[in-house]
Amino acid sequence: MRGAEAEDAALQLLRRRGLRLVSRNFRCRGGELDLVMLDGDTLVVVEVRARRHAGYGSAAESVDRRKQARLVHAAQLFLAAHPREAERPLRFDVVAFDGAGQADWIRAAFDAG
């Protein structure tokens, strides 16, 4: 499972769990947000990762501190571009797919701080 296919699968999973899509593939200088969703009143930035093999670590482990910092920066730019959303609580989730295509949804995977 790669790129857009993993994002499609993650979007379907999250919609089944009641989240609503706000934005997909928000691109900005220095980063991209795969999915921005609403979980009730909470704005959720979702990083989607897929790995065919765990030789370099799991998909979830690939969201390291550097990647987290880029996601936080991109989220700040998203909020600046969408000030109406800036009033909402913000959460960072990861949906990680293993080589068999099994999803692991990690809520509040990391903090913005």
C-alpha positions as CSV (number, residue, x, y, z in Angstrom):
1,M,0.0,0.0,0.0
2,R,1.4,3.4,-1.0
3,G,0.6,7.1,-0.9
4,A,-2.8,7.9,-2.2
5,E,-4.1,4.3,-1.6
6,A,-3.1,4.5,2.1
7,E,-4.7,8.0,2.4
8,D,-7.9,6.7,0.8
9,A,-8.0,3.7,3.2
10,A,-7.3,6.0,6.2
11,L,-10.0,8.4,5.2
12,Q,-12.5,5.6,4.9
13,L,-11.5,4.2,8.3
14,L,-11.8,7.6,10.0
15,R,-15.1,8.4,8.4
16,R,-16.5,5.0,9.6
17,R,-15.4,6.1,13.1
18,G,-17.4,9.4,12.8
19,L,-14.7,11.9,11.8
20,R,-15.4,14.4,9.0
21,L,-13.0,15.6,6.4
22,V,-12.0,19.2,6.4
23,S,-9.0,19.1,4.1
24,R,-6.9,16.6,2.2
25,N,-3.3,17.1,1.1
26,F,-2.9,20.7,2.4
27,R,0.4,21.8,0.9
28,C,2.5,24.6,2.2
29,R,6.1,25.7,2.3
30,G,8.0,23.0,4.1
31,G,5.3,20.4,4.5
32,E,2.0,18.8,3.7
33,L,-0.9,17.6,5.9
34,D,-2.3,14.3,4.6
35,L,-5.7,14.7,6.2
36,V,-7.3,17.3,8.4
37,M,-10.5,16.0,10.1
38,L,-13.0,16.9,12.7
39,D,-13.6,14.6,15.6
40,G,-16.6,16.3,17.3
41,D,-15.2,19.9,17.9
42,T,-11.6,18.8,17.8
43,L,-9.5,19.5,14.7
44,V,-7.4,16.4,13.9
45,V,-4.3,16.5,11.8
46,V,-3.7,13.0,10.5
47,E,-0.4,11.7,9.2
48,V,-0.8,8.6,7.1
49,R,2.2,6.2,6.8
50,A,2.6,2.9,5.2
51,R,5.5,0.5,5.2
52,R,5.9,-2.7,3.2
53,H,8.6,-4.1,5.5
54,A,9.6,-3.3,9.1
55,G,13.3,-3.5,8.3
56,Y,13.7,0.2,8.9
57,G,11.1,0.3,11.7
58,S,7.3,0.4,11.7
59,A,5.3,3.0,9.8
60,A,4.4,4.6,13.1
61,E,8.0,4.8,14.1
62,S,8.8,6.7,10.9
63,V,7.0,9.8,12.3
64,D,10.1,10.9,14.2
65,R,10.7,14.2,16.0
66,R,11.8,15.9,12.8
67,K,8.6,14.8,10.9
68,Q,6.5,15.9,14.0
69,A,8.1,19.3,13.9
70,R,7.2,19.7,10.2
71,L,3.6,18.6,10.8
72,V,3.3,21.1,13.7
73,H,4.6,23.9,11.4
74,A,2.3,22.9,8.6
75,A,-0.6,22.8,11.0
76,Q,0.2,26.4,12.1
77,L,0.2,27.5,8.5
78,F,-3.1,25.7,8.0
79,L,-4.7,27.5,11.0
80,A,-3.4,30.8,9.7
81,A,-5.0,30.1,6.3
82,H,-8.2,28.9,8.0
83,P,-8.7,31.2,11.1
84,R,-12.2,29.8,11.8
85,E,-10.6,26.5,12.6
86,A,-8.0,28.1,14.9
87,E,-10.5,28.2,17.8
88,R,-10.8,24.5,18.0
89,P,-8.7,22.1,20.1
90,L,-6.0,20.5,18.0
91,R,-4.8,16.9,18.0
92,F,-2.2,15.0,16.0
93,D,-3.0,11.4,15.0
94,V,-1.2,8.8,13.0
95,V,-2.8,6.1,10.9
96,A,0.0,3.5,10.2
97,F,-0.4,0.6,7.8
98,D,1.8,-2.5,8.0
99,G,2.9,-4.6,5.1
100,A,-0.3,-6.6,5.2
101,G,-2.4,-3.4,5.0
102,Q,-3.6,-3.5,8.6
103,A,-4.3,-0.1,10.0
104,D,-3.2,1.2,13.4
105,W,-4.9,4.4,14.4
106,I,-2.9,6.2,17.0
107,R,-4.9,9.0,18.6
108,A,-2.9,11.9,20.1
109,A,0.3,10.4,18.7
110,F,2.3,13.4,19.7
111,D,1.9,17.0,21.1
112,A,2.5,20.3,19.4
113,G,4.9,21.3,22.2
